[in-house]
């Protein structure tokens, strides 16, 4: 079993920045790809950013150039640096640890951290 705990969410004004963190514990050796998803009210959960075990990254078009995903394998932590935030980025952000090469493979989810972008 793997447990994921997200932190760093909150209220921020448009144009502001936030850094989300996700710490994994338990059987972390089974973790391969990791990523961040988000779910806005009334919408489906969507992939925001993903990072492979080797550090290859991928982003949703809506966040390219504004968000950066990174991971520290020694600390079993994945980060999401979010800049130039927009009201449409408001959502609950979930960390995902995939057991396979891609983050959409079966794996584990965190409970989420809410992000609200509003003036």
For each residue, the residues with C-beta under 8 A, 3 or more apart:
1: 26 27 108
2: 24 25 26 27 28 30 31 97 107 108
3: 24 25 26 108
4: 22 23 24 95 96 97 108 109 110
5: 22 23 25 110 111
6: 9 20 21 22 93 94 95 110 111 112 113
7: 20 21 22 23 113
8: 18 19 20 21 113
9: 6 18 20 92 93 113 114 115
10: 18 114 115 116
11: 116 118
12: 16 17 18 85 115 116 117
13: 16 85 117 118 119
14: 85 86 87 117 118 119
15: 84 85
16: 12 13 85 117
17: 12 81 82 83 84 85
18: 8 9 10 12 82 85 115
19: 8 79 80 81 82
20: 6 7 8 9 36 79 80 82 93 95 113 115
21: 6 7 8 77 78 79
22: 4 5 6 7 34 36 77 78 79 80 95 110
23: 4 5 7 75 76 77
24: 2 3 4 28 31 34 76 77 78 97
25: 2 3 5 28 76
26: 1 2 3
27: 1 2 30
28: 2 24 25 31 76
29:
30: 2 27 99
31: 2 24 28 34 53 76 97 98 99 107
32: 52 53 98 99 100 101 105
33: 50 51 52 53 97 98 100 101 102 103 105
34: 22 24 31 50 51 71 78 95 96 97 98 103
35: 47 48 49 50 51 69 78 95 96 98 103
36: 20 22 47 48 49 50 69 78 80 93 94 95 96
37: 45 46 47 48 93 94 96
38: 45 46 48 89 91 92 93 94 115
39: 43 44 45 46 91 92 94 112
40: 43 88 90 91 92
41: 91
42:
43: 39 40 46 91
44: 39
45: 37 38 39 94
46: 37 38 39 43 60
47: 35 36 37 50 60 103 104
48: 35 36 37 38 59 60 63 67 80 93
49: 35 36 57 58 59 60 63 67 68 69 80
50: 33 34 35 36 47 57 58 59 69 102 103
51: 33 34 35 55 56 57 58 69 70 71 78 103
52: 32 33 55 56 57 101
53: 31 32 33 73
54:
55: 51 52 71
56: 51 52
57: 49 50 51 52 68 69
58: 49 50 51
59: 48 49 50 63 64 67 69
60: 46 47 48 49 63 64
61: 64
62: 88
63: 48 49 59 60 66 67 82 89
64: 59 60 61 67
65:
66: 63 82 83 84 85
67: 48 49 59 63 64 80 81 82 83
68: 49 57 80 81 83
69: 35 36 49 50 51 57 59 78 79 80 81
70: 51 78 79 81
71: 34 51 55 77 78 79
72: 75 76 77 78 79
73: 53 76
74:
75: 23 72
76: 23 24 25 28 31 72 73
77: 21 22 23 24 71 72
78: 21 22 24 34 35 36 51 69 70 71 72 95
79: 19 20 21 22 69 70 71 72
80: 19 20 22 36 48 49 67 68 69 93
81: 17 19 67 68 69 70
82: 17 18 19 20 63 66 67 85 89 115
83: 17 66 67 68
84: 15 17 66
85: 12 13 14 15 16 17 18 66 82 89 115 117
86: 14 89 117
87: 14 90 117 118
88: 40 62 117
89: 38 63 82 85 86 115 117
90: 40 87 115 116 117 118
91: 38 39 40 41 43 114 115
92: 9 38 39 40 112 113 114 115
93: 6 9 20 36 37 38 48 80 112 113 114 115
94: 6 36 37 38 39 45 109 110 111 112
95: 4 6 20 22 34 35 36 78 109 110
96: 4 34 35 36 37 103 107 108 109 110
97: 2 4 24 31 33 34 107 108
98: 31 32 33 34 35 101 102 103 104 105 106 107
99: 30 31 32 105 106 107
100: 32 33 105 106 107
101: 32 33 52 98 105
102: 33 50 98 105
103: 33 34 35 47 50 51 96 98 107
104: 47 98
105: 32 33 98 99 100 101 102
106: 98 99 100
107: 2 31 96 97 98 99 100 103
108: 1 2 3 4 96 97
109: 4 94 95 96
110: 4 5 6 22 94 95 96 113
111: 5 6 94
112: 6 39 92 93 94
113: 6 7 8 9 20 92 93 110
114: 9 10 91 92 93
115: 9 10 12 18 20 38 82 85 89 90 91 92 93
116: 10 11 12 90
117: 12 13 14 16 85 86 87 88 89 90
118: 11 13 14 87 90
119: 13 14
